[in-house]
Amino acid sequence: MPRLGRPVQPDAAYRRVADDLRRRLQTREWPPPEPLPSLRTLASEYGVSLDVLRSAMDVMRAEDRVGLSGLRRLAATREMSVKAHLTPSRAVLLLTTSPLRLDAGTTDQNRLLMGIQQGLADRDAPVIAVHSYTFRTTPPQGFLDLPLRAVLVVGALEPAGYPAYERLPIPVILVDRPAGRHALHATAVDNEGAVREAVWRLKAAGHRRIALLRRVSGAERDIDPDSKEREVAFRRVMKDAGLAVRKDSVFSSFSMDSAERPAIRALAGPAGRFSAVLCSDSAGAALLVEAARRSGRKVPEHLSVAGFQGITGAPKVSGPAIDFFDLGRRAAELLDAPRRPPKVLRVAAAWREAGTIGAPQS
């Protein structure tokens, strides 16, 4: 790296020389073990001082592109390390912390990863993808030694993990996950807009007693971040619409829930106090529809159900549909954003109709 005391500007002479040396080494202009021209020869060729040339060569050494040959002359390395195959400060580290289902067809997760791939390709950004559940609490220190442009995180983080990622010296982007109060960049659904449209559609259908079914994340040991935002929006929009939000208007679902869980049965069954339910995710919506069926109630004749979902496949319930490809693609827009203040790019949901909203029974 440049020696202490030297100015470091984007247009510094040594950077321009280093860029061209990198190109020449990548094209094997000086194949190993052939020594490079002397520093004095290269300095003359580039029209720079020896100090500038040495600084540029320091960069090549740091990237493991050159080293001393047996003749004590600088030469291209025979087997360049990972660092040498990456454009300095341009590689993106993609961390996944949730179960991968890459063979499961066009899933929401696959569309998210495809979107990330497209966004990075559009910006000519090489990517290193690594998966581990341990990344929920601790960033992978070994990979952070590489010349990185940014870190993208797909999946849940545990409470202890957020501060660890906030301390990283490069941008960290949560993909499809609101950052909440944490100082991290993010791409996320426009939950406020989506909830507003859902509530007003339900009100227009005649519903006054509307409940919210939110999602609890086992990985985060808390309410899912999107569900948190949707609950806040739900309470605000219900008030704006002149509808009462009772203390018991918000219910929770868990990853291991079944349609037989008492709280789900109470929400969907004949004794339920609500004529419509907005579900924070498609799994909760499917659970509710099944619970209603088992209790002898029909959707939407006896209970209207709306739920958040992906845009692929035929919709099972009416509700806001999320373009996960776009959520992933737009993450690349934050690669070069300053770490502070954190930025959130919102992606609007599109309403999908599946005939699960009807007029309430009198």
ChimeraX attribute file (.defattr): number of C-alpha atoms within 10 A of each C-alpha:
attribute: neighborCount
match mode: 1-to-1
recipient: residues
	/A:1	13
	/A:2	17
	/A:3	11
	/A:4	7
	/A:5	6
	/A:6	11
	/A:7	9
	/A:8	13
	/A:9	9
	/A:10	9
	/A:11	8
	/A:12	12
	/A:13	18
	/A:14	24
	/A:15	20
	/A:16	15
	/A:17	23
	/A:18	20
	/A:19	15
	/A:20	14
	/A:21	19
	/A:22	22
	/A:23	12
	/A:24	12
	/A:25	20
	/A:26	15
	/A:27	10
	/A:28	11
	/A:29	13
	/A:30	15
	/A:31	15
	/A:32	17
	/A:33	16
	/A:34	15
	/A:35	19
	/A:36	19
	/A:37	13
	/A:38	11
	/A:39	17
	/A:40	13
	/A:41	13
	/A:42	18
	/A:43	18
	/A:44	13
	/A:45	9
	/A:46	14
	/A:47	13
	/A:48	15
	/A:49	15
	/A:50	15
	/A:51	15
	/A:52	22
	/A:53	23
	/A:54	21
	/A:55	20
	/A:56	23
	/A:57	25
	/A:58	18
	/A:59	22
	/A:60	21
	/A:61	18
	/A:62	15
	/A:63	22
	/A:64	18
	/A:65	23
	/A:66	25
	/A:67	18
	/A:68	14
	/A:69	16
	/A:70	10
	/A:71	10
	/A:72	9
	/A:73	16
	/A:74	21
	/A:75	22
	/A:76	25
	/A:77	20
	/A:78	12
	/A:79	10
	/A:80	13
	/A:81	12
	/A:82	12
	/A:83	17
	/A:84	22
	/A:85	14
	/A:86	19
	/A:87	16
	/A:88	17
	/A:89	13
	/A:90	18
	/A:91	22
	/A:92	22
	/A:93	23
	/A:94	20
	/A:95	22
	/A:96	22
	/A:97	19
	/A:98	18
	/A:99	11
	/A:100	12
	/A:101	11
	/A:102	11
	/A:103	8
	/A:104	10
	/A:105	10
	/A:106	14
	/A:107	16
	/A:108	18
	/A:109	23
	/A:110	19
	/A:111	22
	/A:112	22
	/A:113	22
	/A:114	18
	/A:115	22
	/A:116	26
	/A:117	19
	/A:118	18
	/A:119	21
	/A:120	22
	/A:121	14
	/A:122	11
	/A:123	12
	/A:124	11
	/A:125	19
	/A:126	18
	/A:127	21
	/A:128	14
	/A:129	11
	/A:130	13
	/A:131	16
	/A:132	13
	/A:133	16
	/A:134	14
	/A:135	21
	/A:136	24
	/A:137	18
	/A:138	16
	/A:139	19
	/A:140	15
	/A:141	8
	/A:142	7
	/A:143	13
	/A:144	15
	/A:145	9
	/A:146	18
	/A:147	20
	/A:148	22
	/A:149	20
	/A:150	25
	/A:151	23
	/A:152	25
	/A:153	24
	/A:154	22
	/A:155	21
	/A:156	25
	/A:157	23
	/A:158	17
	/A:159	14
	/A:160	12
	/A:161	17
	/A:162	19
	/A:163	14
	/A:164	13
	/A:165	24
	/A:166	16
	/A:167	12
	/A:168	14
	/A:169	10
	/A:170	19
	/A:171	23
	/A:172	26
	/A:173	29
	/A:174	23
	/A:175	29
	/A:176	26
	/A:177	22
	/A:178	26
	/A:179	21
	/A:180	13
	/A:181	8
	/A:182	12
	/A:183	18
	/A:184	23
	/A:185	28
	/A:186	26
	/A:187	26
	/A:188	25
	/A:189	25
	/A:190	18
	/A:191	26
	/A:192	17
	/A:193	16
	/A:194	22
	/A:195	28
	/A:196	18
	/A:197	18
	/A:198	21
	/A:199	25
	/A:200	16
	/A:201	15
	/A:202	24
	/A:203	19
	/A:204	12
	/A:205	14
	/A:206	16
	/A:207	22
	/A:208	20
	/A:209	18
	/A:210	24
	/A:211	23
	/A:212	24
	/A:213	24
	/A:214	23
	/A:215	23
	/A:216	18
	/A:217	17
	/A:218	14
	/A:219	18
	/A:220	17
	/A:221	12
	/A:222	13
	/A:223	19
	/A:224	20
	/A:225	20
	/A:226	21
	/A:227	23
	/A:228	19
	/A:229	19
	/A:230	25
	/A:231	21
	/A:232	13
	/A:233	19
	/A:234	26
	/A:235	18
	/A:236	16
	/A:237	21
	/A:238	19
	/A:239	12
	/A:240	12
	/A:241	13
	/A:242	10
	/A:243	17
	/A:244	14
	/A:245	19
	/A:246	11
	/A:247	6
	/A:248	9
	/A:249	17
	/A:250	17
	/A:251	15
	/A:252	17
	/A:253	24
	/A:254	14
	/A:255	12
	/A:256	6
	/A:257	13
	/A:258	16
	/A:259	20
	/A:260	14
	/A:261	12
	/A:262	11
	/A:263	13
	/A:264	24
	/A:265	21
	/A:266	17
	/A:267	23
	/A:268	33
	/A:269	22
	/A:270	15
	/A:271	10
	/A:272	13
	/A:273	15
	/A:274	21
	/A:275	25
	/A:276	31
	/A:277	27
	/A:278	26
	/A:279	29
	/A:280	29
	/A:281	21
	/A:282	19
	/A:283	17
	/A:284	25
	/A:285	25
	/A:286	17
	/A:287	21
	/A:288	26
	/A:289	23
	/A:290	21
	/A:291	22
	/A:292	23
	/A:293	15
	/A:294	15
	/A:295	16
	/A:296	12
	/A:297	17
	/A:298	16
	/A:299	20
	/A:300	20
	/A:301	14
	/A:302	20
	/A:303	26
	/A:304	27
	/A:305	29
	/A:306	30
	/A:307	27
	/A:308	27
	/A:309	27
	/A:310	23
	/A:311	19
	/A:312	14
	/A:313	8
	/A:314	10
	/A:315	17
	/A:316	19
	/A:317	25
	/A:318	22
	/A:319	33
	/A:320	27
	/A:321	22
	/A:322	24
	/A:323	21
	/A:324	29
	/A:325	22
	/A:326	20
	/A:327	27
	/A:328	28
	/A:329	23
	/A:330	23
	/A:331	24
	/A:332	26
	/A:333	13
	/A:334	21
	/A:335	23
	/A:336	12
	/A:337	17
	/A:338	12
	/A:339	20
	/A:340	10
	/A:341	9
	/A:342	18
	/A:343	17
	/A:344	20
	/A:345	19
	/A:346	16
	/A:347	19
	/A:348	19
	/A:349	23
	/A:350	17
	/A:351	17
	/A:352	21
	/A:353	16
	/A:354	14
	/A:355	16
	/A:356	20
	/A:357	25
	/A:358	20
	/A:359	18
	/A:360	19
	/A:361	11
	/A:362	4
